[in-house]
């Protein structure tokens, strides 16, 4: 499966615990990645500074759903379900 053009749900909804250029402590869930371009593409796609979690993530029908909104909702639910207890 290929990523949906203009989606970027994983670049917004998902948290990233490793450093990202512009965010040395990582990215909290719900915050757009600072490497997300206005056209919703990744500015560091294919580059070594791209976090491994991003490079290794593969789109799947369950995660992506039928729309960008469905993908955002799925990833938001996943983040809540896997968030550390406070």
PDB file with SEQRES, HELIX, SHEET and CRYST1 records, atoms N, CA, C and O in Angstrom:
SEQRES   1 A   86  UNK UNK UNK UNK UNK UNK UNK UNK UNK UNK UNK UNK UNK          
SEQRES   2 A   86  UNK UNK UNK UNK UNK UNK UNK UNK UNK UNK UNK UNK UNK          
SEQRES   3 A   86  UNK UNK UNK UNK UNK UNK UNK UNK UNK UNK UNK UNK UNK          
SEQRES   4 A   86  UNK UNK UNK UNK UNK UNK UNK UNK UNK UNK UNK UNK UNK          
SEQRES   5 A   86  UNK UNK UNK UNK UNK UNK UNK UNK UNK UNK UNK UNK UNK          
SEQRES   6 A   86  UNK UNK UNK UNK UNK UNK UNK UNK UNK UNK UNK UNK UNK          
SEQRES   7 A   86  UNK UNK UNK UNK UNK UNK UNK UNK                              
HELIX    1 AA1 UNK A    9  UNK A   12  1                                   4    
HELIX    2 AA2 UNK A   52  UNK A   56  1                                   5    
HELIX    3 AA3 UNK A   61  UNK A   64  1                                   4    
HELIX    4 AA4 UNK A   68  UNK A   82  1                                  15    
CRYST1    1.000    1.000    1.000  90.00  90.00  90.00 P 1           1          
ATOM      1  N   UNK A   1       0.845  -1.183   0.000  1.00  0.00           N  
ATOM      2  CA  UNK A   1       0.000   0.000   0.000  1.00  0.00           C  
ATOM      3  C   UNK A   1       0.885   1.240   0.000  1.00  0.00           C  
ATOM      4  O   UNK A   1       1.914   1.267   0.675  1.00  0.00           O  
ATOM      5  N   UNK A   2       0.498   2.254  -0.743  1.00  0.00           N  
ATOM      6  CA  UNK A   2       1.222   3.516  -0.785  1.00  0.00           C  
ATOM      7  C   UNK A   2       0.522   4.540   0.097  1.00  0.00           C  
ATOM      8  O   UNK A   2      -0.682   4.450   0.338  1.00  0.00           O  
ATOM      9  N   UNK A   3       1.287   5.509   0.574  1.00  0.00           N  
ATOM     10  CA  UNK A   3       0.696   6.584   1.372  1.00  0.00           C  
ATOM     11  C   UNK A   3      -0.295   7.377   0.524  1.00  0.00           C  
ATOM     12  O   UNK A   3      -0.119   7.543  -0.683  1.00  0.00           O  
ATOM     13  N   UNK A   4      -1.337   7.858   1.190  1.00  0.00           N  
ATOM     14  CA  UNK A   4      -2.347   8.694   0.545  1.00  0.00           C  
ATOM     15  C   UNK A   4      -1.755  10.094   0.361  1.00  0.00           C  
ATOM     16  O   UNK A   4      -1.273  10.690   1.324  1.00  0.00           O  
ATOM     17  N   UNK A   5      -1.785  10.607  -0.828  1.00  0.00           N  
ATOM     18  CA  UNK A   5      -1.286  11.947  -1.105  1.00  0.00           C  
ATOM     19  C   UNK A   5      -2.081  12.971  -0.289  1.00  0.00           C  
ATOM     20  O   UNK A   5      -3.308  12.903  -0.218  1.00  0.00           O  
ATOM     21  N   UNK A   6      -1.367  13.917   0.323  1.00  0.00           N  
ATOM     22  CA  UNK A   6      -2.035  14.968   1.086  1.00  0.00           C  
ATOM     23  C   UNK A   6      -2.584  14.521   2.413  1.00  0.00           C  
ATOM     24  O   UNK A   6      -3.471  15.186   2.948  1.00  0.00           O  
ATOM     25  N   UNK A   7      -2.106  13.426   2.975  1.00  0.00           N  
ATOM     26  CA  UNK A   7      -2.632  12.913   4.240  1.00  0.00           C  
ATOM     27  C   UNK A   7      -1.813  13.421   5.420  1.00  0.00           C  
ATOM     28  O   UNK A   7      -2.279  14.279   6.169  1.00  0.00           O  
ATOM     29  N   UNK A   8      -0.620  12.913   5.592  1.00  0.00           N  
ATOM     30  CA  UNK A   8       0.298  13.296   6.664  1.00  0.00           C  
ATOM     31  C   UNK A   8      -0.250  13.030   8.060  1.00  0.00           C  
ATOM     32  O   UNK A   8       0.217  13.629   9.028  1.00  0.00           O  
ATOM     33  N   UNK A   9      -1.231  12.143   8.180  1.00  0.00           N  
ATOM     34  CA  UNK A   9      -1.798  11.841   9.500  1.00  0.00           C  
ATOM     35  C   UNK A   9      -0.723  11.346  10.463  1.00  0.00           C  
ATOM     36  O   UNK A   9      -0.713  11.736  11.631  1.00  0.00           O  
ATOM     37  N   UNK A  10       0.181  10.492   9.986  1.00  0.00           N  
ATOM     38  CA  UNK A  10       1.230   9.963  10.859  1.00  0.00           C  
ATOM     39  C   UNK A  10       2.220  11.045  11.261  1.00  0.00           C  
ATOM     40  O   UNK A  10       2.885  10.912  12.289  1.00  0.00           O  
ATOM     41  N   UNK A  11       2.335  12.114  10.477  1.00  0.00           N  
ATOM     42  CA  UNK A  11       3.249  13.221  10.778  1.00  0.00           C  
ATOM     43  C   UNK A  11       2.645  14.191  11.786  1.00  0.00           C  
ATOM     44  O   UNK A  11       3.326  15.094  12.272  1.00  0.00           O  
ATOM     45  N   UNK A  12       1.384  14.004  12.094  1.00  0.00           N  
ATOM     46  CA  UNK A  12       0.680  14.885  13.028  1.00  0.00           C  
ATOM     47  C   UNK A  12       0.248  14.111  14.269  1.00  0.00           C  
ATOM     48  O   UNK A  12       0.598  14.495  15.385  1.00  0.00           O  
ATOM     49  N   UNK A  13      -0.497  13.042  14.096  1.00  0.00           N  
ATOM     50  CA  UNK A  13      -1.114  12.340  15.222  1.00  0.00           C  
ATOM     51  C   UNK A  13      -0.121  11.565  16.079  1.00  0.00           C  
ATOM     52  O   UNK A  13      -0.291  11.473  17.295  1.00  0.00           O  
ATOM     53  N   UNK A  14       0.908  11.010  15.458  1.00  0.00           N  
ATOM     54  CA  UNK A  14       1.830  10.133  16.182  1.00  0.00           C  
ATOM     55  C   UNK A  14       2.854  10.917  16.996  1.00  0.00           C  
ATOM     56  O   UNK A  14       3.309  11.985  16.586  1.00  0.00           O  
ATOM     57  N   UNK A  15       3.206  10.367  18.154  1.00  0.00           N  
ATOM     58  CA  UNK A  15       4.321  10.925  18.918  1.00  0.00           C  
ATOM     59  C   UNK A  15       5.606  10.279  18.404  1.00  0.00           C  
ATOM     60  O   UNK A  15       5.590   9.160  17.889  1.00  0.00           O  
ATOM     61  N   UNK A  16       6.699  10.986  18.548  1.00  0.00           N  
ATOM     62  CA  UNK A  16       8.009  10.477  18.149  1.00  0.00           C  
ATOM     63  C   UNK A  16       8.955  10.756  19.307  1.00  0.00           C  
ATOM     64  O   UNK A  16       9.140  11.910  19.692  1.00  0.00           O  
ATOM     65  N   UNK A  17       9.553   9.714  19.861  1.00  0.00           N  
ATOM     66  CA  UNK A  17      10.407   9.883  21.032  1.00  0.00           C  
ATOM     67  C   UNK A  17      11.869  10.140  20.688  1.00  0.00           C  
ATOM     68  O   UNK A  17      12.651  10.493  21.570  1.00  0.00           O  
ATOM     69  N   UNK A  18      12.250   9.973  19.445  1.00  0.00           N  
ATOM     70  CA  UNK A  18      13.638  10.207  19.046  1.00  0.00           C  
ATOM     71  C   UNK A  18      13.784  11.636  18.506  1.00  0.00           C  
ATOM     72  O   UNK A  18      12.788  12.271  18.159  1.00  0.00           O  
ATOM     73  N   UNK A  19      15.014  12.139  18.435  1.00  0.00           N  
ATOM     74  CA  UNK A  19      15.228  13.497  17.929  1.00  0.00           C  
ATOM     75  C   UNK A  19      14.791  13.645  16.474  1.00  0.00           C  
ATOM     76  O   UNK A  19      14.896  12.723  15.665  1.00  0.00           O  
ATOM     77  N   UNK A  20      14.300  14.834  16.183  1.00  0.00           N  
ATOM     78  CA  UNK A  20      13.932  15.230  14.825  1.00  0.00           C  
ATOM     79  C   UNK A  20      14.602  16.585  14.618  1.00  0.00           C  
ATOM     80  O   UNK A  20      14.635  17.388  15.550  1.00  0.00           O  
ATOM     81  N   UNK A  21      15.135  16.867  13.435  1.00  0.00           N  
ATOM     82  CA  UNK A  21      15.664  18.209  13.220  1.00  0.00           C  
ATOM     83  C   UNK A  21      14.592  19.252  13.568  1.00  0.00           C  
ATOM     84  O   UNK A  21      13.501  19.257  12.998  1.00  0.00           O  
ATOM     85  N   UNK A  22      14.923  20.111  14.492  1.00  0.00           N  
ATOM     86  CA  UNK A  22      13.977  21.120  14.965  1.00  0.00           C  
ATOM     87  C   UNK A  22      13.334  20.753  16.287  1.00  0.00           C  
ATOM     88  O   UNK A  22      12.801  21.626  16.973  1.00  0.00           O  
ATOM     89  N   UNK A  23      13.372  19.470  16.666  1.00  0.00           N  
ATOM     90  CA  UNK A  23      12.822  18.996  17.939  1.00  0.00           C  
ATOM     91  C   UNK A  23      13.762  17.941  18.518  1.00  0.00           C  
ATOM     92  O   UNK A  23      13.525  16.746  18.340  1.00  0.00           O  
ATOM     93  N   UNK A  24      14.814  18.357  19.201  1.00  0.00           N  
ATOM     94  CA  UNK A  24      15.799  17.384  19.705  1.00  0.00           C  
ATOM     95  C   UNK A  24      15.250  16.411  20.738  1.00  0.00           C  
ATOM     96  O   UNK A  24      15.846  15.356  20.957  1.00  0.00           O  
ATOM     97  N   UNK A  25      14.136  16.732  21.373  1.00  0.00           N  
ATOM     98  CA  UNK A  25      13.523  15.838  22.367  1.00  0.00           C  
ATOM     99  C   UNK A  25      12.402  14.998  21.772  1.00  0.00           C  
ATOM    100  O   UNK A  25      11.740  14.255  22.496  1.00  0.00           O  
ATOM    101  N   UNK A  26      12.182  15.102  20.476  1.00  0.00           N  
ATOM    102  CA  UNK A  26      11.099  14.364  19.841  1.00  0.00           C  
ATOM    103  C   UNK A  26       9.849  15.220  19.702  1.00  0.00           C  
ATOM    104  O   UNK A  26       9.883  16.426  19.949  1.00  0.00           O  
ATOM    105  N   UNK A  27       8.753  14.596  19.307  1.00  0.00           N  
ATOM    106  CA  UNK A  27       7.504  15.292  18.995  1.00  0.00           C  
ATOM    107  C   UNK A  27       6.342  14.685  19.757  1.00  0.00           C  
ATOM    108  O   UNK A  27       6.156  13.469  19.728  1.00  0.00           O  
ATOM    109  N   UNK A  28       5.553  15.510  20.439  1.00  0.00           N  
ATOM    110  CA  UNK A  28       4.370  14.970  21.110  1.00  0.00           C  
ATOM    111  C   UNK A  28       3.255  14.645  20.111  1.00  0.00           C  
ATOM    112  O   UNK A  28       3.199  15.206  19.017  1.00  0.00           O  
ATOM    113  N   UNK A  29       2.392  13.750  20.502  1.00  0.00           N  
ATOM    114  CA  UNK A  29       1.231  13.399  19.674  1.00  0.00           C  
ATOM    115  C   UNK A  29       0.374  14.639  19.437  1.00  0.00           C  
ATOM    116  O   UNK A  29       0.194  15.467  20.330  1.00  0.00           O  
ATOM    117  N   UNK A  30      -0.143  14.751  18.229  1.00  0.00           N  
ATOM    118  CA  UNK A  30      -1.042  15.838  17.884  1.00  0.00           C  
ATOM    119  C   UNK A  30      -0.357  17.091  17.366  1.00  0.00           C  
ATOM    120  O   UNK A  30      -1.027  18.005  16.884  1.00  0.00           O  
ATOM    121  N   UNK A  31       0.943  17.147  17.455  1.00  0.00           N  
ATOM    122  CA  UNK A  31       1.697  18.301  16.969  1.00  0.00           C  
ATOM    123  C   UNK A  31       2.241  17.980  15.580  1.00  0.00           C  
ATOM    124  O   UNK A  31       2.867  16.936  15.399  1.00  0.00           O  
ATOM    125  N   UNK A  32       2.017  18.850  14.597  1.00  0.00           N  
ATOM    126  CA  UNK A  32       2.608  18.598  13.288  1.00  0.00           C  
ATOM    127  C   UNK A  32       4.134  18.589  13.382  1.00  0.00           C  
ATOM    128  O   UNK A  32       4.727  19.420  14.070  1.00  0.00           O  
ATOM    129  N   UNK A  33       4.743  17.669  12.704  1.00  0.00           N  
ATOM    130  CA  UNK A  33       6.198  17.587  12.670  1.00  0.00           C  
ATOM    131  C   UNK A  33       6.755  18.868  12.049  1.00  0.00           C  
ATOM    132  O   UNK A  33       6.196  19.373  11.074  1.00  0.00           O  
ATOM    133  N   UNK A  34       7.848  19.400  12.601  1.00  0.00           N  
ATOM    134  CA  UNK A  34       8.422  20.618  12.010  1.00  0.00           C  
ATOM    135  C   UNK A  34       8.989  20.378  10.613  1.00  0.00           C  
ATOM    136  O   UNK A  34       9.283  21.336   9.898  1.00  0.00           O  
ATOM    137  N   UNK A  35       9.147  19.125  10.217  1.00  0.00           N  
ATOM    138  CA  UNK A  35       9.647  18.804   8.879  1.00  0.00           C  
ATOM    139  C   UNK A  35       8.525  18.610   7.867  1.00  0.00           C  
ATOM    140  O   UNK A  35       8.780  18.277   6.710  1.00  0.00           O  
ATOM    141  N   UNK A  36       7.281  18.818   8.301  1.00  0.00           N  
ATOM    142  CA  UNK A  36       6.124  18.684   7.413  1.00  0.00           C  
ATOM    143  C   UNK A  36       5.995  19.945   6.570  1.00  0.00           C  
ATOM    144  O   UNK A  36       5.823  21.044   7.099  1.00  0.00           O  
ATOM    145  N   UNK A  37       6.078  19.779   5.271  1.00  0.00           N  
ATOM    146  CA  UNK A  37       5.997  20.904   4.337  1.00  0.00           C  
ATOM    147  C   UNK A  37       4.544  21.334   4.138  1.00  0.00           C  
ATOM    148  O   UNK A  37       3.633  20.561   4.437  1.00  0.00           O  
ATOM    149  N   UNK A  38       4.310  22.543   3.642  1.00  0.00           N  
ATOM    150  CA  UNK A  38       2.934  23.000   3.416  1.00  0.00           C  
ATOM    151  C   UNK A  38       2.102  22.076   2.530  1.00  0.00           C  
ATOM    152  O   UNK A  38       0.881  22.013   2.672  1.00  0.00           O  
ATOM    153  N   UNK A  39       2.762  21.356   1.613  1.00  0.00           N  
ATOM    154  CA  UNK A  39       2.018  20.429   0.743  1.00  0.00           C  
ATOM    155  C   UNK A  39       1.887  19.041   1.381  1.00  0.00           C  
ATOM    156  O   UNK A  39       1.517  18.077   0.709  1.00  0.00           O  
ATOM    157  N   UNK A  40       2.195  18.945   2.683  1.00  0.00           N  
ATOM    158  CA  UNK A  40       2.057  17.729   3.490  1.00  0.00           C  
ATOM    159  C   UNK A  40       3.030  16.622   3.090  1.00  0.00           C  
ATOM    160  O   UNK A  40       2.733  15.440   3.264  1.00  0.00           O  
ATOM    161  N   UNK A  41       4.184  17.000   2.559  1.00  0.00           N  
ATOM    162  CA  UNK A  41       5.263  16.052   2.313  1.00  0.00           C  
ATOM    163  C   UNK A  41       6.342  16.271   3.358  1.00  0.00           C  
ATOM    164  O   UNK A  41       6.383  17.317   4.006  1.00  0.00           O  
ATOM    165  N   UNK A  42       7.217  15.287   3.522  1.00  0.00           N  
ATOM    166  CA  UNK A  42       8.286  15.343   4.515  1.00  0.00           C  
ATOM    167  C   UNK A  42       9.534  15.980   3.910  1.00  0.00           C  
ATOM    168  O   UNK A  42      10.016  15.548   2.862  1.00  0.00           O  
ATOM    169  N   UNK A  43      10.055  17.014   4.578  1.00  0.00           N  
ATOM    170  CA  UNK A  43      11.245  17.714   4.091  1.00  0.00           C  
ATOM    171  C   UNK A  43      12.505  16.856   4.202  1.00  0.00           C  
ATOM    172  O   UNK A  43      13.492  17.122   3.516  1.00  0.00           O  
ATOM    173  N   UNK A  44      12.484  15.821   5.064  1.00  0.00           N  
ATOM    174  CA  UNK A  44      13.686  14.993   5.241  1.00  0.00           C  
ATOM    175  C   UNK A  44      13.457  13.545   4.794  1.00  0.00           C  
ATOM    176  O   UNK A  44      14.205  12.649   5.186  1.00  0.00           O  
ATOM    177  N   UNK A  45      12.440  13.318   3.987  1.00  0.00           N  
ATOM    178  CA  UNK A  45      12.159  11.982   3.470  1.00  0.00           C  
ATOM    179  C   UNK A  45      13.397  11.445   2.758  1.00  0.00           C  
ATOM    180  O   UNK A  45      13.971  12.118   1.903  1.00  0.00           O  
ATOM    181  N   UNK A  46      13.805  10.222   3.119  1.00  0.00           N  
ATOM    182  CA  UNK A  46      14.940   9.578   2.486  1.00  0.00           C  
ATOM    183  C   UNK A  46      16.296  10.048   2.991  1.00  0.00           C  
ATOM    184  O   UNK A  46      17.325   9.574   2.509  1.00  0.00           O  
ATOM    185  N   UNK A  47      16.321  10.957   3.941  1.00  0.00           N  
ATOM    186  CA  UNK A  47      17.587  11.475   4.465  1.00  0.00           C  
ATOM    187  C   UNK A  47      17.936  10.777   5.776  1.00  0.00           C  
ATOM    188  O   UNK A  47      17.035  10.314   6.476  1.00  0.00           O  
ATOM    189  N   UNK A  48      19.210  10.688   6.125  1.00  0.00           N  
ATOM    190  CA  UNK A  48      19.628   9.962   7.330  1.00  0.00           C  
ATOM    191  C   UNK A  48      19.114  10.564   8.630  1.00  0.00           C  
ATOM    192  O   UNK A  48      18.998   9.845   9.622  1.00  0.00           O  
ATOM    193  N   UNK A  49      18.804  11.844   8.662  1.00  0.00           N  
ATOM    194  CA  UNK A  49      18.305  12.452   9.902  1.00  0.00           C  
ATOM    195  C   UNK A  49      16.815  12.192  10.155  1.00  0.00           C  
ATOM    196  O   UNK A  49      16.283  12.568  11.200  1.00  0.00           O  
ATOM    197  N   UNK A  50      16.158  11.558   9.210  1.00  0.00           N  
ATOM    198  CA  UNK A  50      14.748  11.188   9.418  1.00  0.00           C  
ATOM    199  C   UNK A  50      14.703  10.098  10.487  1.00  0.00           C  
ATOM    200  O   UNK A  50      15.452   9.124  10.405  1.00  0.00           O  
ATOM    201  N   UNK A  51      13.829  10.250  11.496  1.00  0.00           N  
ATOM    202  CA  UNK A  51      13.761   9.247  12.566  1.00  0.00           C  
ATOM    203  C   UNK A  51      13.443   7.850  12.021  1.00  0.00           C  
ATOM    204  O   UNK A  51      12.669   7.695  11.076  1.00  0.00           O  
ATOM    205  N   UNK A  52      14.054   6.852  12.636  1.00  0.00           N  
ATOM    206  CA  UNK A  52      13.842   5.462  12.212  1.00  0.00           C  
ATOM    207  C   UNK A  52      12.371   5.087  12.273  1.00  0.00           C  
ATOM    208  O   UNK A  52      11.884   4.362  11.405  1.00  0.00           O  
ATOM    209  N   UNK A  53      11.658   5.565  13.276  1.00  0.00           N  
ATOM    210  CA  UNK A  53      10.239   5.221  13.390  1.00  0.00           C  
ATOM    211  C   UNK A  53       9.469   5.697  12.160  1.00  0.00           C  
ATOM    212  O   UNK A  53       8.524   5.037  11.727  1.00  0.00           O  
ATOM    213  N   UNK A  54       9.859   6.816  11.606  1.00  0.00           N  
ATOM    214  CA  UNK A  54       9.205   7.318  10.392  1.00  0.00           C  
ATOM    215  C   UNK A  54       9.591   6.479   9.173  1.00  0.00           C  
ATOM    216  O   UNK A  54       8.745   6.110   8.359  1.00  0.00           O  
ATOM    217  N   UNK A  55      10.875   6.191   9.069  1.00  0.00           N  
ATOM    218  CA  UNK A  55      11.357   5.415   7.924  1.00  0.00           C  
ATOM    219  C   UNK A  55      10.788   4.004   7.899  1.00  0.00           C  
ATOM    220  O   UNK A  55      10.560   3.442   6.828  1.00  0.00           O  
ATOM    221  N   UNK A  56      10.560   3.435   9.070  1.00  0.00           N  
ATOM    222  CA  UNK A  56      10.095   2.050   9.168  1.00  0.00           C  
ATOM    223  C   UNK A  56       8.575   1.902   9.140  1.00  0.00           C  
ATOM    224  O   UNK A  56       8.065   0.802   8.929  1.00  0.00           O  
ATOM    225  N   UNK A  57       7.853   2.992   9.350  1.00  0.00           N  
ATOM    226  CA  UNK A  57       6.392   2.923   9.344  1.00  0.00           C  
ATOM    227  C   UNK A  57       5.894   2.637   7.933  1.00  0.00           C  
ATOM    228  O   UNK A  57       6.290   3.305   6.978  1.00  0.00           O  
ATOM    229  N   UNK A  58       5.036   1.652   7.812  1.00  0.00           N  
ATOM    230  CA  UNK A  58       4.459   1.293   6.527  1.00  0.00           C  
ATOM    231  C   UNK A  58       2.943   1.459   6.587  1.00  0.00           C  
ATOM    232  O   UNK A  58       2.303   0.998   7.532  1.00  0.00           O  
ATOM    233  N   UNK A  59       2.369   2.117   5.581  1.00  0.00           N  
ATOM    234  CA  UNK A  59       0.919   2.279   5.582  1.00  0.00           C  
ATOM    235  C   UNK A  59       0.221   0.926   5.470  1.00  0.00           C  
ATOM    236  O   UNK A  59       0.645   0.053   4.713  1.00  0.00           O  
ATOM    237  N   UNK A  60      -0.831   0.775   6.219  1.00  0.00           N  
ATOM    238  CA  UNK A  60      -1.656  -0.434   6.200  1.00  0.00           C  
ATOM    239  C   UNK A  60      -3.123   0.001   6.124  1.00  0.00           C  
ATOM    240  O   UNK A  60      -3.471   1.054   6.657  1.00  0.00           O  
ATOM    241  N   UNK A  61      -3.979  -0.772   5.483  1.00  0.00           N  
ATOM    242  CA  UNK A  61      -5.387  -0.390   5.361  1.00  0.00           C  
ATOM    243  C   UNK A  61      -6.045  -0.057   6.715  1.00  0.00           C  
ATOM    244  O   UNK A  61      -6.811   0.902   6.805  1.00  0.00           O  
ATOM    245  N   UNK A  62      -5.757  -0.830   7.746  1.00  0.00           N  
ATOM    246  CA  UNK A  62      -6.373  -0.569   9.049  1.00  0.00           C  
ATOM    247  C   UNK A  62      -5.947   0.795   9.597  1.00  0.00           C  
ATOM    248  O   UNK A  62      -6.769   1.529  10.145  1.00  0.00           O  
ATOM    249  N   UNK A  63      -4.682   1.128   9.453  1.00  0.00           N  
ATOM    250  CA  UNK A  63      -4.171   2.393   9.975  1.00  0.00           C  
ATOM    251  C   UNK A  63      -4.658   3.573   9.138  1.00  0.00           C  
ATOM    252  O   UNK A  63      -5.030   4.607   9.693  1.00  0.00           O  
ATOM    253  N   UNK A  64      -4.661   3.440   7.840  1.00  0.00           N  
ATOM    254  CA  UNK A  64      -4.968   4.558   6.964  1.00  0.00           C  
ATOM    255  C   UNK A  64      -6.462   4.762   6.736  1.00  0.00           C  
ATOM    256  O   UNK A  64      -6.901   5.877   6.453  1.00  0.00           O  
ATOM    257  N   UNK A  65      -7.236   3.705   6.856  1.00  0.00           N  
ATOM    258  CA  UNK A  65      -8.672   3.830   6.653  1.00  0.00           C  
ATOM    259  C   UNK A  65      -9.005   4.327   5.263  1.00  0.00           C  
ATOM    260  O   UNK A  65      -8.189   4.237   4.345  1.00  0.00           O  
ATOM    261  N   UNK A  66     -10.201   4.850   5.114  1.00  0.00           N  
ATOM    262  CA  UNK A  66     -10.666   5.312   3.813  1.00  0.00           C  
ATOM    263  C   UNK A  66     -10.456   6.785   3.560  1.00  0.00           C  
ATOM    264  O   UNK A  66     -10.785   7.286   2.485  1.00  0.00           O  
ATOM    265  N   UNK A  67      -9.899   7.500   4.558  1.00  0.00           N  
ATOM    266  CA  UNK A  67      -9.708   8.943   4.397  1.00  0.00           C  
ATOM    267  C   UNK A  67      -8.643   9.442   5.367  1.00  0.00           C  
ATOM    268  O   UNK A  67      -8.212   8.716   6.263  1.00  0.00           O  
ATOM    269  N   UNK A  68      -8.232  10.669   5.179  1.00  0.00           N  
ATOM    270  CA  UNK A  68      -7.275  11.299   6.090  1.00  0.00           C  
ATOM    271  C   UNK A  68      -7.867  11.394   7.493  1.00  0.00           C  
ATOM    272  O   UNK A  68      -7.179  11.125   8.478  1.00  0.00           O  
ATOM    273  N   UNK A  69      -9.139  11.774   7.586  1.00  0.00           N  
ATOM    274  CA  UNK A  69      -9.796  11.872   8.897  1.00  0.00           C  
ATOM    275  C   UNK A  69      -9.811  10.520   9.605  1.00  0.00           C  
ATOM    276  O   UNK A  69      -9.605  10.453  10.817  1.00  0.00           O  
ATOM    277  N   UNK A  70     -10.052   9.448   8.861  1.00  0.00           N  
ATOM    278  CA  UNK A  70     -10.047   8.103   9.459  1.00  0.00           C  
ATOM    279  C   UNK A  70      -8.653   7.746   9.964  1.00  0.00           C  
ATOM    280  O   UNK A  70      -8.515   7.156  11.036  1.00  0.00           O  
ATOM    281  N   UNK A  71      -7.623   8.097   9.202  1.00  0.00           N  
ATOM    282  CA  UNK A  71      -6.244   7.818   9.614  1.00  0.00           C  
ATOM    283  C   UNK A  71      -5.891   8.607  10.864  1.00  0.00           C  
ATOM    284  O   UNK A  71      -5.283   8.062  11.785  1.00  0.00           O  
ATOM    285  N   UNK A  72      -6.265   9.885  10.910  1.00  0.00           N  
ATOM    286  CA  UNK A  72      -6.011  10.698  12.103  1.00  0.00           C  
ATOM    287  C   UNK A  72      -6.709  10.107  13.320  1.00  0.00           C  
ATOM    288  O   UNK A  72      -6.109  10.016  14.391  1.00  0.00           O  
ATOM    289  N   UNK A  73      -7.959   9.709  13.171  1.00  0.00           N  
ATOM    290  CA  UNK A  73      -8.721   9.147  14.288  1.00  0.00           C  
ATOM    291  C   UNK A  73      -8.092   7.841  14.769  1.00  0.00           C  
ATOM    292  O   UNK A  73      -7.983   7.620  15.975  1.00  0.00           O  
ATOM    293  N   UNK A  74      -7.680   6.982  13.856  1.00  0.00           N  
ATOM    294  CA  UNK A  74      -7.059   5.714  14.234  1.00  0.00           C  
ATOM    295  C   UNK A  74      -5.768   5.953  15.006  1.00  0.00           C  
ATOM    296  O   UNK A  74      -5.548   5.354  16.059  1.00  0.00           O  
ATOM    297  N   UNK A  75      -4.921   6.822  14.487  1.00  0.00           N  
ATOM    298  CA  UNK A  75      -3.640   7.086  15.136  1.00  0.00           C  
ATOM    299  C   UNK A  75      -3.830   7.790  16.480  1.00  0.00           C  
ATOM    300  O   UNK A  75      -3.071   7.537  17.415  1.00  0.00           O  
ATOM    301  N   UNK A  76      -4.815   8.655  16.591  1.00  0.00           N  
ATOM    302  CA  UNK A  76      -5.111   9.295  17.883  1.00  0.00           C  
ATOM    303  C   UNK A  76      -5.548   8.253  18.906  1.00  0.00           C  
ATOM    304  O   UNK A  76      -5.125   8.306  20.061  1.00  0.00           O  
ATOM    305  N   UNK A  77      -6.388   7.308  18.495  1.00  0.00           N  
ATOM    306  CA  UNK A  77      -6.810   6.218  19.406  1.00  0.00           C  
ATOM    307  C   UNK A  77      -5.612   5.368  19.819  1.00  0.00           C  
ATOM    308  O   UNK A  77      -5.487   4.996  20.986  1.00  0.00           O  
ATOM    309  N   UNK A  78      -4.743   5.064  18.881  1.00  0.00           N  
ATOM    310  CA  UNK A  78      -3.554   4.270  19.169  1.00  0.00           C  
ATOM    311  C   UNK A  78      -2.641   5.003  20.154  1.00  0.00           C  
ATOM    312  O   UNK A  78      -2.115   4.387  21.081  1.00  0.00           O  
ATOM    313  N   UNK A  79      -2.452   6.286  19.967  1.00  0.00           N  
ATOM    314  CA  UNK A  79      -1.632   7.089  20.893  1.00  0.00           C  
ATOM    315  C   UNK A  79      -2.231   7.052  22.304  1.00  0.00           C  
ATOM    316  O   UNK A  79      -1.506   6.848  23.277  1.00  0.00           O  
ATOM    317  N   UNK A  80      -3.533   7.245  22.416  1.00  0.00           N  
ATOM    318  CA  UNK A  80      -4.175   7.210  23.759  1.00  0.00           C  
ATOM    319  C   UNK A  80      -4.024   5.834  24.394  1.00  0.00           C  
ATOM    320  O   UNK A  80      -3.767   5.729  25.593  1.00  0.00           O  
ATOM    321  N   UNK A  81      -4.181   4.793  23.608  1.00  0.00           N  
ATOM    322  CA  UNK A  81      -4.112   3.421  24.142  1.00  0.00           C  
ATOM    323  C   UNK A  81      -2.708   3.025  24.575  1.00  0.00           C  
ATOM    324  O   UNK A  81      -2.542   2.157  25.432  1.00  0.00           O  
ATOM    325  N   UNK A  82      -1.693   3.659  23.985  1.00  0.00           N  
ATOM    326  CA  UNK A  82      -0.312   3.264  24.292  1.00  0.00           C  
ATOM    327  C   UNK A  82       0.450   4.325  25.089  1.00  0.00           C  
ATOM    328  O   UNK A  82       1.646   4.176  25.339  1.00  0.00           O  
ATOM    329  N   UNK A  83      -0.235   5.381  25.481  1.00  0.00           N  
ATOM    330  CA  UNK A  83       0.436   6.448  26.252  1.00  0.00           C  
ATOM    331  C   UNK A  83       0.808   5.928  27.641  1.00  0.00           C  
ATOM    332  O   UNK A  83       0.045   5.175  28.247  1.00  0.00           O  
ATOM    333  N   UNK A  84       1.973   6.326  28.143  1.00  0.00           N  
ATOM    334  CA  UNK A  84       2.362   5.929  29.503  1.00  0.00           C  
ATOM    335  C   UNK A  84       1.383   6.477  30.534  1.00  0.00           C  
ATOM    336  O   UNK A  84       0.826   7.560  30.355  1.00  0.00           O  
ATOM    337  N   UNK A  85       1.180   5.737  31.596  1.00  0.00           N  
ATOM    338  CA  UNK A  85       0.290   6.209  32.669  1.00  0.00           C  
ATOM    339  C   UNK A  85       0.925   7.442  33.320  1.00  0.00           C  
ATOM    340  O   UNK A  85       2.147   7.547  33.429  1.00  0.00           O  
ATOM    341  N   UNK A  86       0.085   8.350  33.738  1.00  0.00           N  
ATOM    342  CA  UNK A  86       0.590   9.578  34.385  1.00  0.00           C  
ATOM    343  C   UNK A  86       0.594   9.429  35.876  1.00  0.00           C  
ATOM    344  O   UNK A  86       0.984  10.354  36.589  1.00  0.00           O  
TER     345      UNK A  86                                                      
END                                                                             
